[in-house]
Amino acid sequence: MNAIFVLARREFASFFATPIAYVFIAIFLILSGIFTFFMGDLYERGQADLQPFFSFHPWLYLFLVPAIAMRGWAEERRSGTIELLMTLPITVTQAVIGKFIAAWLVLLLALLLTFPVWLTVNYLGQPDNGIILTGYLGSWLMAGAFLAISLCMSALTKNQVIAFVLAIALCFLFVVAGSDLVLDAFTLWADNSVVDTVASFSFLQRFDALSKGVIALNDVVYFLLSTGFWLYACQIIIEQKKAA
Amino acid sequence: MISVKNLSKSFGEFTAVNDLSFEVKAGDIVGFLGPNGAGKSTTMKMLTGFHTPTQGEVKVNGRRMSKNANRLQRDIGYLPEGAPAYSDMTTFQFLNFIADIRGLDKHEKRDRLKEVIDQVELHQVLDKTVDTLSKGFRRRLGLAQALVHNPQILILDEPTDGLDPNQKQHVRQLIKNLSKDKLVIISTHILEEVTAVCNRVIIIANGAMRFDGTPAELQQQSKYHQAVTIKLSYAADITGLLEIDGVADMEVDKQTGEVTLFPEPGKHILGPITEHVQHYRLPIDRLHVDDGRLEDVFANLTQEDA
């Protein structure tokens, strides 16, 4: 437990020792502002909620989360520090979780810094703050799932660009899993249960429910499970590379 | 104690380490030698639990590395090849991080950090980030990092690479001064380092063991071991030197005018030679006895099948 904390603290500090965290947070705030007010028509809708704000999050994360995670393992491998890390008395699991938590906290920070949007709707009307809170929670959980996928891809290679591209591709698949784009490819030959299963992997639909204030246990569990799954995959990849 | 049994490591088709077995005890300072690509670093990576062996086993203090890596890594200090460190941290932050993750408590940490910073002389770069450090400081930081928890076992991959001659001397002294009950393995390309620091030498080439013994034993394998070299002021009759009892062979270097006399195995020829020189009043500028030329032995041992 202690090792995870020490590792996470180092990783977190490292995001701020380099401009990465600042750039990430700034871009996240600017883009989410643009999306919310200009493309999401927050004002014009005349409704005091953050639906337009949250609805763009999957698309923002799609690019930004792989960007912040691509360095994670790829850089350790390239600079050789992975050898240092893996010969310290810690387990691979601890290292994987430590790295994840650090980046997830940066994402949380970025999310919390969007509070002016929340202030705005509260100033303009009387939104249901419970729904907004659920939306934030959902957004953070989804970001965690994106992050786990991206970190896993980062563990595959020492090249950050490859890690980034792989992560975007995989994240994109999960975002659009529930859309016709993907489902059409299955409906032709597979029966309904397969199509439903594929659709159930969709980040978009699960997040949609959460952002509307519906905390369904299975959506929360889904995000937690997929995060866990990809972190586990990440651990296996790292173990495998030791033996290779 | 480290014991290695039938250790092999392959990367795909390529065999980096091939059936290596040896034991190292506390008090041993082992110089691990070999040409580039001989498998030194790969072996060290297996000793420290970074690589999993393809075959064979590493045991540290009687426990298997494959089963108890985390337990055993507590007792090991390791300087990996190239002395990697997190480039965005300062020297002090980095050492502090290592101390934390090694679980040193507050007081212990303060004492140990102070000690290693003194030992490797990092005072002037404590607040510099790692990516701005010179090669020498980086290497020393790597060394400090390996020493932080005062480990029983030290495994150092080229600890003096990139250091200037003074720093090399300093690091060698440091390694020598580590307490006598520690076990140290250092890899190096520098042969003189082995005689200066180590009490045991292991030479590998193409992943296989070529020599395991003391530095003195290594020197004895040289044909220059106990050979006597004399330099004459001017040309003189030296044919008589070959007839001295115990002299097996003579070599004349035409450029320098030096004459080297090789002894028969086990014979000491310095006495008879000086007698001969005095008797015939040979004009001697210089005379010395060789301990053995390690470059020679090293080349013989590592190029056998090349």
Chai-1 contact restraints between the chains, C-beta under 6 A:
chainA,res_idxA,chainB,res_idxB,connection_type,confidence,min_distance_angstrom,max_distance_angstrom,comment,restraint_id
A,A3,B,I101,contact,1.0,0.0,6.0,A-B,restraint_1
A,V6,B,D100,contact,1.0,0.0,6.0,A-B,restraint_2
A,V6,B,I101,contact,1.0,0.0,6.0,A-B,restraint_3
A,R10,B,F97,contact,1.0,0.0,6.0,A-B,restraint_4
A,S14,B,D88,contact,1.0,0.0,6.0,A-B,restraint_5
A,A17,B,D88,contact,1.0,0.0,6.0,A-B,restraint_6
A,T18,B,D88,contact,1.0,0.0,6.0,A-B,restraint_7
A,S79,B,P84,contact,1.0,0.0,6.0,A-B,restraint_8
A,G80,B,G82,contact,1.0,0.0,6.0,A-B,restraint_9
A,G80,B,P84,contact,1.0,0.0,6.0,A-B,restraint_10
A,T81,B,P84,contact,1.0,0.0,6.0,A-B,restraint_11
A,T81,B,Y86,contact,1.0,0.0,6.0,A-B,restraint_12
A,E83,B,F50,contact,1.0,0.0,6.0,A-B,restraint_13
A,E83,B,P80,contact,1.0,0.0,6.0,A-B,restraint_14
A,L84,B,P80,contact,1.0,0.0,6.0,A-B,restraint_15
A,L84,B,P84,contact,1.0,0.0,6.0,A-B,restraint_16
A,M86,B,F50,contact,1.0,0.0,6.0,A-B,restraint_17
A,T87,B,T48,contact,1.0,0.0,6.0,A-B,restraint_18
A,T87,B,F50,contact,1.0,0.0,6.0,A-B,restraint_19
A,T87,B,Q73,contact,1.0,0.0,6.0,A-B,restraint_20
A,T87,B,Y78,contact,1.0,0.0,6.0,A-B,restraint_21
A,L88,B,I101,contact,1.0,0.0,6.0,A-B,restraint_22
A,P89,B,N70,contact,1.0,0.0,6.0,A-B,restraint_23
A,P89,B,Q73,contact,1.0,0.0,6.0,A-B,restraint_24
A,P89,B,R74,contact,1.0,0.0,6.0,A-B,restraint_25
A,K242,B,T52,contact,1.0,0.0,6.0,A-B,restraint_26
A,A243,B,T52,contact,1.0,0.0,6.0,A-B,restraint_27
